Amino acid sequence: MKYIVIALAVIASPAARSMQMEGFGSNYYQDDASVPEYTTNKDLSPVVIVGNNIFVMGYSTLADIAKTTDVTINKGEQASWLCLNSKGVNYWFISDAEMGQGDLTSIAVARNVRDKGCYSYSGDLSVTINKVPLLDVTLKNIISTFSNTSDTNIIRYCNDSKTYGDFTQMNCLQYILKAKNLEGVIISQITSN
């Protein structure tokens, strides 16, 4: 009986229930210091439309998006997230567990089969960056949009968007390639000092 109580306590504990993203969204966890990071003067702030609402990274919360879409937020040790599938595109809305505190800090977008944990969403859903191609892009388009590129499978561009005293807010866009074809993108907002 004692072992059953301990087993139930472990199953019910938050750490035991914590999850990680699967599918393309799991690229969020990859933190490879060898990936070149290019500075760009392009504004990399995304416009996020879900339903009749516009969401802003760093200000809107995952709870706001969950309320609009009526889906559940997943929680892990490194991040909280929710995933929506609309018209063959998966959108992972992510809040890091460090500075995010529930605010939208990253978005992963990919075209692929419907991943486990992604909810179907039939309302308006789009993530765009002004004058920057996201999913409908080839390596040639990336090269013509940005002056720098590399031969790696991940190409990262960043722009310092705001400064608050000793802190700088930076927006980054990562193109993730597989055999020189786009697999998806991750847009992140990072605050550093």
Rosetta blueprint (number, residue, H / E / L):
1 M L
2 K H
3 Y H
4 I H
5 V H
6 I H
7 A H
8 L H
9 A H
10 V H
11 I H
12 A H
13 S L
14 P H
15 A H
16 A H
17 R H
18 S L
19 M L
20 Q L
21 M L
22 E L
23 G H
24 F H
25 G H
26 S H
27 N H
28 Y H
29 Y H
30 Q L
31 D L
32 D L
33 A L
34 S L
35 V L
36 P L
37 E E
38 Y E
39 T E
40 T L
41 N L
42 K L
43 D L
44 L L
45 S L
46 P L
47 V E
48 V E
49 I E
50 V E
51 G L
52 N L
53 N E
54 I E
55 F E
56 V L
57 M L
58 G L
59 Y L
60 S L
61 T E
62 L H
63 A H
64 D H
65 I H
66 A H
67 K H
68 T H
69 T H
70 D L
71 V L
72 T L
73 I L
74 N E
75 K E
76 G L
77 E L
78 Q L
79 A E
80 S E
81 W E
82 L E
83 C E
84 L E
85 N E
86 S E
87 K L
88 G L
89 V E
90 N E
91 Y E
92 W E
93 F E
94 I E
95 S E
96 D E
97 A L
98 E L
99 M L
100 G L
101 Q L
102 G L
103 D E
104 L L
105 T L
106 S E
107 I E
108 A E
109 V E
110 A E
111 R E
112 N L
113 V L
114 R L
115 D L
116 K L
117 G L
118 C E
119 Y E
120 S E
121 Y L
122 S L
123 G L
124 D L
125 L E
126 S E
127 V E
128 T E
129 I E
130 N L
131 K L
132 V E
133 P L
134 L L
135 L L
136 D L
137 V L
138 T L
139 L H
140 K H
141 N H
142 I H
143 I H
144 S H
145 T H
146 F L
147 S L
148 N L
149 T L
150 S L
151 D L
152 T L
153 N L
154 I E
155 I E
156 R E
157 Y E
158 C E
159 N E
160 D E
161 S E
162 K E
163 T E
164 Y E
165 G L
166 D L
167 F E
168 T E
169 Q E
170 M E
171 N E
172 C E
173 L E
174 Q E
175 Y E
176 I E
177 L E
178 K E
179 A L
180 K L
181 N E
182 L E
183 E E
184 G E
185 V E
186 I E
187 I E
188 S E
189 Q E
190 I E
191 T E
192 S E
193 N L
